[in-house]
Amino acid sequence: MNKFEYQFRILEKELDHINDIASRMDNITQTTKNWAIITWAGSIALCIGNIELWELIYLTGILPLIFLFIDAQWRFLQSRSMHRSIKIREFLNDDRLSKSIQKKEFVDFIVYDPAAKFYKNDEMYKKKVRFKKVFRYKEISFFYFPLMIISVGLFFMLNFTDIKNNKIKEDKIPIYNIVVEHIPPS
């Protein structure tokens, strides 16, 4: 087996490795989401179950934020490997593959870079593989942000309304009295 054949086999293994990375990252992010729900729901239940903790229920919104950053980090790492798979696809589908086969060596292509470290200075890499961009992924933003909003909503519901009588606790909201005083009677 010559060097080219060996590198081609390594390229095949790299594709398998990238698929394994993607699968593992999907499992890790799902586990992260599961733990986020468990800890968030448990904290909510703890706060609702104890009236003295109602004023602190807004702090439960911090838990999804923490898990959001953890999940985003895993998604960022996954995006690097996905960038590499795009580069492999481009190589396999343009003229570099035929040139490589003719010359019996890889032309303008690095073999085995599953984390796409070779592309860090590439403009497309800088555009596509960014930690901030991960926050725009629907599977992250549509999952964690509603949990934070629910926590804040529960805080206002529990602390500024009289749940039994279905009324606003006027004494708890200082601006409420100011606003009500300036509303002309109807």
WORA-V328078 format. One record per residue. N is the residue number from 1. PSI is psi in radians with two decimals (NA if undefined). OMEGA is omega in radians with two decimals (999 if undefined). BURIAL is + if it has 9 or more other ideal C-beta (glycine too) atoms within 8 Angstrom, else -. Layout:
n->{N N}
psi->{PSI PSI}
omega->{OMEGA OMEGA}
burial->{BURIAL BURIAL}
This chain:
n->{1 2 3 4 5 6 7 8 9 10 11 12 13 14 15 16 17 18 19 20 21 22 23 24 25 26 27 28 29 30 31 32 33 34 35 36 37 38 39 40 41 42 43 44 45 46 47 48 49 50 51 52 53 54 55 56 57 58 59 60 61 62 63 64 65 66 67 68 69 70 71 72 73 74 75 76 77 78 79 80 81 82 83 84 85 86 87 88 89 90 91 92 93 94 95 96 97 98 99 100 101 102 103 104 105 106 107 108 109 110 111 112 113 114 115 116 117 118 119 120 121 122 123 124 125 126 127 128 129 130 131 132 133 134 135 136 137 138 139 140 141 142 143 144 145 146 147 148 149 150 151 152 153 154 155 156 157 158 159 160 161 162 163 164 165 166 167 168 169 170 171 172 173 174 175 176 177 178 179 180 181 182 183 184 185 186}
psi->{2.23 3.07 -0.76 -0.82 -0.71 -0.80 -0.61 -0.69 -0.65 -0.69 -0.73 -0.78 -0.61 -0.73 -0.75 -0.74 -0.73 -0.72 -0.70 -0.74 -0.83 -0.76 -0.78 -0.75 -0.68 -0.74 -0.73 -0.77 -0.59 -0.73 -0.69 -0.77 -0.72 -0.80 -0.61 -0.82 -0.78 -0.86 -0.69 -0.87 -0.69 -0.71 -0.70 -0.82 -0.72 -0.78 -0.73 -0.61 -0.27 1.92 -0.56 -0.35 -0.02 -0.62 -0.30 0.05 -0.45 -0.44 -0.36 -0.33 -0.29 -0.57 -0.86 -0.56 -0.75 -0.84 -0.52 -0.79 -0.65 -0.84 -0.72 -0.66 -0.76 -0.71 -0.64 -0.81 -0.69 -0.66 -0.52 -0.79 -0.63 -0.60 -0.73 -0.70 -0.58 -0.74 -0.65 -0.77 -0.77 -0.76 -0.77 -0.36 0.07 -3.00 -0.17 -0.59 -0.84 -0.67 -0.70 -0.72 -0.72 -0.77 -0.20 0.59 2.66 2.29 2.11 0.77 2.35 2.29 2.39 1.53 1.10 -0.42 0.07 0.63 -0.49 -0.42 0.11 -0.50 -0.03 2.39 -0.74 -0.69 -0.80 -0.56 -0.79 -0.63 1.49 2.49 -0.71 -0.57 -0.51 -0.53 -0.31 -0.10 2.31 -0.66 -0.23 -0.99 -0.69 -0.16 -0.91 -0.68 -0.72 -0.61 -0.73 -0.72 -0.70 -0.73 -0.80 -0.72 -0.74 -0.67 -0.87 -0.71 -0.79 -0.55 -0.36 0.16 2.63 1.72 -0.69 -0.74 0.01 0.82 2.79 2.39 1.70 -0.60 -0.31 -0.35 1.76 -0.67 -0.33 -0.81 -0.67 -0.80 -0.78 -0.64 -0.53 0.02 2.12 2.52 2.59 NA}
omega->{3.14 -3.07 -3.12 3.13 3.12 3.13 3.11 3.08 3.09 3.10 3.07 3.12 3.11 3.10 3.08 -3.14 3.11 3.08 3.08 3.12 -3.14 3.13 3.11 3.14 3.08 3.10 -3.13 -3.13 3.07 3.08 3.09 3.11 3.12 3.12 3.10 3.14 -3.11 -3.09 3.14 -3.12 3.10 3.11 3.09 -3.13 3.12 -3.13 -3.13 -3.12 -3.11 -3.07 -3.13 -3.14 -3.11 -3.12 -3.12 -3.05 3.11 3.12 3.10 3.08 3.11 -3.12 3.08 3.11 3.10 -3.14 3.06 3.14 3.10 3.14 3.13 3.12 3.12 3.12 3.10 3.12 3.11 -3.11 3.08 3.13 3.11 3.07 3.12 3.13 3.06 3.13 3.09 3.12 3.12 3.13 -3.10 -3.06 3.06 -3.02 3.13 3.12 3.13 3.09 -3.14 3.13 3.12 -3.08 -3.10 3.01 -3.09 -3.12 3.11 -3.14 3.10 3.11 3.08 3.05 -3.02 3.11 3.10 3.13 -3.13 -3.03 -3.05 3.13 3.13 -3.09 3.14 3.10 -3.13 3.13 -2.99 -3.04 3.13 -3.12 -3.12 -3.12 -3.11 -3.12 3.12 3.10 -3.11 -3.10 3.07 -3.04 -3.12 3.12 -2.99 -3.09 3.06 3.10 3.11 3.14 3.11 3.12 3.14 3.10 3.09 3.09 -3.13 -3.13 -3.08 -3.03 -3.07 3.06 3.03 -2.99 -3.10 -3.09 3.11 3.14 3.05 3.06 -3.04 -3.11 -3.12 -3.09 -3.08 -3.09 -3.10 -3.12 3.12 -3.13 -3.10 -3.13 -3.08 3.10 3.14 3.12 -3.11 999}
burial->{- - - + - + + - - + + - + + + - + + - - + + - - + + - + + - - + + - + + + - + + - - + + - + + + - - - - + + - - + - - + + - + + + - + + - + + + + + + + + + + + + + + + + - + + - - + - - - - + + - + + - - - - - + - - - - + - + + - + - - + - - - - - + + - + + + - - + + + - - - - + + - + + + - + + + - + + - + + + + + + + + - - - - - - - + - - - + - - + + - - - - - - - - -}
